[in-house]
């Protein structure tokens, strides 16, 4: 299952909207960029850029809202 990290009050709203529009199942992991959560070692292991959003799909990790959107669109097109 897809895991989306971030909060809607950030650029993470882009993938959130696309996940909704594509009706893809996902798990939301609330990760606020205001504070130390993004520099936590567990978070840094996923995304060393210390930014949100990021998306985990099995062994694939993506960060950057536009990169995530492109990936989701391509994934949906392959499934159709």
Rosetta blueprint (number, residue, H / E / L):
1 X L
2 X E
3 X E
4 X E
5 X E
6 X E
7 X L
8 X L
9 X L
10 X L
11 X L
12 X H
13 X H
14 X H
15 X H
16 X H
17 X H
18 X H
19 X H
20 X H
21 X H
22 X H
23 X L
24 X L
25 X L
26 X E
27 X E
28 X E
29 X E
30 X E
31 X L
32 X L
33 X L
34 X L
35 X L
36 X L
37 X H
38 X H
39 X H
40 X L
41 X H
42 X H
43 X H
44 X H
45 X H
46 X H
47 X L
48 X L
49 X L
50 X L
51 X L
52 X L
53 X L
54 X E
55 X E
56 X E
57 X E
58 X L
59 X L
60 X E
61 X E
62 X E
63 X E
64 X L
65 X H
66 X H
67 X H
68 X H
69 X H
70 X H
71 X H
72 X H
73 X H
74 X H
75 X H
76 X H
77 X H
78 X H
79 X H
80 X L
